[in-house]
Amino acid sequence: MDLKASLKNKDFWIFDLDNTLYPSSNGLMSDVSDRMTKFVSMVTDKSVEEALIEQKELFKNHGTTLRGLMIRYSIDPWDFLRFVHNVNYNLVEKNQKLGNAIKALKGKKIIYTNASATHAKKVLERLGFLEEFDSIFDVSDASWIPKPHIRSYQTLMEKIKFNPRSSVMIEDIAPNLRPASDIGITTVWIKQKNPEAPSWTLPEEKSDYIDYTIDDLTEWLESLAPKQKTF
């Protein structure tokens, strides 16, 4: 079965946001990550170097720095999100070609992010296609349980009500696709172009939970569109 045929009945599209709808090379998430480290430093009263070590530990043990800080230090998550997202959104460039490809997809389209909806809206406004999405499901909607915890995906399904068998999820962090696959969602991993991409973003040796591996999201979405008839 070819690609178009295998996806023709899909009518619910779940997109990750950061480093999925824009390239990691623009530096936005690097700035966010640096501010996460600074926040950890402020909370723990550690040097930036020591805070970075703890940040990595929190991420490894809890899925995100935010969840780790909530569990270990009982921080207010909104304080964290406001601080780390105080960045220069002008780094994100308009991408009308991608916007047109998303618009051409049939059915509903949502953003599913471990960040905040406020951050997502700012990014999508810069990209130029905020209006193409029906809703944004952020980490607060998931009761502060981030991807890849299975409970986050279950909450997504409970609140938005969709059939996983007719859904597609697109992500740059491969392990975030495993729970999606487990509940029946078709999965698409955007292969990292950065040779120094962190190992935790990559598939494990056995990654049968990834249905499609792609290099370019725009090109892949455009390939799904029906060809125009010529006379």
Secondary structure, DSSP 4 states (H G I P E B T S, - for coil): --HHHHHTT--EEEE--TTTSS-GGGSHHHHHHHHHHHHHHHHHT--HHHHHHHHHHHHHHHSSHHHHHHHHH---HHHHHHHHT-S-GGGSPP-HHHHHHHHTS-SEEEEE-SS-HHHHHHHHHHHT-GGG-SEEE-TTTTTT--TTSHHHHHHHHHHH---GGGEEEEESSGGGHHHHHHTT-EEEEE----TT--GGGSPPSS-TT-SEEES-HHHHHHHHSPPPP--
